Amino acid sequence: MPIFPTRHWTKLSEKYIQCDVCPNFCKIKEGRRGRCFVRGNDGGRMALYSERKSSGVCVDPIEKKPLNHFLPGSRVLSFGTIGCNLSCKFCQNWHISHSKETEKLGQELTPDLLVVAARRHKCESIAFTYNDPVIFMEFAIEVARRARVEGIKTVAVTAGFMAPEAGKEFVDEIDGFNVDLKAFTQGFYSKICNAKLQPVLDTLKMIKSAGKWLEITNLIIPGENDDPEELTAMSQWIFSNLGPDTPLHFTAFHPDGIMLDHSHTPPETLLTARQIALSAGLRYVYTGNIHSPPTQTTHCPSCAAPLIFRDWHSTTIHPSVSFEPNSSSFACTACAHPIPGVFGPPKYPNASID
C-alpha cells in the first residue's frame, strides 16, 4: 500500500530513527514500524502507512463522541484508521486499534471526499475517532484545513497521549476535543494502558490554553479506577487546572477488548462519581452508557433549569433557547447565566440519524 512522509521525527543513525509524535518516542530500525504500527522507518525517513485509508466511516449524533456542548443536536461524520499508541486492555475498538493488518483499511479517502460526504449527509463537523488520531495527525490536519474552508468544524476523540511539539501542531488545527482521561493514577496507566498519566494532563492543559473546546470522558471500571478518593482528586485537578466549566462525562464499562473478567459498572457508581465531581465545583457533569436522562441533560448551574434535554443520543433543545452564529456561550432562558461551548443555529434543522 502507498506510504506517506511525515513530520516530527529524528534521525538517530544510519539504521534508526525516532518518532517524536507521542511520549513513546519509538526508536525504529529501517524497515520496521513503531508501537502504533502505522508509523515506521522507510529508507531512513518516517512514513505513515495508513494515510488516506479508513477502517470505517459513519454518521453519528455529536453527543455520541461524547460532546454535549459542541453544536448540540447536530450530525458528525466519524472516521478512523488502524493502530494506536496505547494498549488499553478494555478497548472497545481492539480489532482496529491493535490490528496489524492493513487489509482492515477500506476505502481510500481524501480531504475533498470527506468534506463532500459531510455535506451530503448534513454533518456540521468531522470527527477523528475509533483509533487515536494523533498517530495519523498529518492526514487529520490536512482534512481539518480543507473542512475549515468549507465551514465544517473538526473534533478529535483522543487519549491525549501526545508529545508537546507534535501535540501543539495538532491542537492548533482542531476545533473541539473529547479527551479520554483513563484514570488519575500512574498505576492504572502502567498496568492497564502501558502509558503515562502526566503527558495526558499536559495535553489537557495545552488544549485549554489554546482556547479550543474541551470535554473529558472517564470510563469507570469496577475495582480499577472507581475509588472515591481518586475521583475526588481528579475532579479537583480539573477544577483547578481546566476550570469549572469543563464538561466531564462518567461512562459505564462493559467487558471488551481483552478485559473480559470485570463486571459492568453499576449505574450507582456513575451517579456517585457525578456527585463527587459536582461537589468539587464542576458545573457540567454527565453520565453515559446508562439510561439516565436527568444526568445526561444540560442544566443551568445557576438556577438548575433544564436547557438541552438528552435521552441516550436523542437531543431536544428547549424551544426558548437560541444560539447565535459561532458563539462561545448561550444565555439560560430562566436566569441569563452563560452556558459555555461551541454553538450556532443548526445548519440542517431537520436532519436526524437514520
Sequence and secondary structure as in RCSB ss.txt:
>XXXX:A:sequence
MPIFPTRHWTKLSEKYIQCDVCPNFCKIKEGRRGRCFVRGNDGGRMALYSERKSSGVCVDPIEKKPLNHFLPGSR
VLSFGTIGCNLSCKFCQNWHISHSKETEKLGQELTPDLLVVAARRHKCESIAFTYNDPVIFMEFAIEVARRARVE
GIKTVAVTAGFMAPEAGKEFVDEIDGFNVDLKAFTQGFYSKICNAKLQPVLDTLKMIKSAGKWLEITNLIIPGEN
DDPEELTAMSQWIFSNLGPDTPLHFTAFHPDGIMLDHSHTPPETLLTARQIALSAGLRYVYTGNIHSPPTQTTHC
PSCAAPLIFRDWHSTTIHPSVSFEPNSSSFACTACAHPIPGVFGPPKYPNASID
>XXXX:A:secstr
   EE SSEEE SSSEEEE SSTT  EEETT B TTSSEEEETTEEEESSTTB SEEEEEEGGGTT SSBSTT E
EEEEE S  SS  TT TTHHHHT   GGG  SB  HHHHHHHHHHTT SEEEE SS GGGGHHHHHHHHHHHHHT
T EEEEEE     HHHHHHHHHH SEEEEE   S HHHIIIIISS SHHHHHHHHHHHHTT EEEEEEEE TTTS
  HHHHHHHHHHHHHHT TTS EEEEE  SBTTB SS    HHHHHHHHHHHHHTT S EEEESS  HHHHSEE 
TTT  EEEEEETTEEEE TT    TTEEEEE TTT  EEEEEE   SSTT    
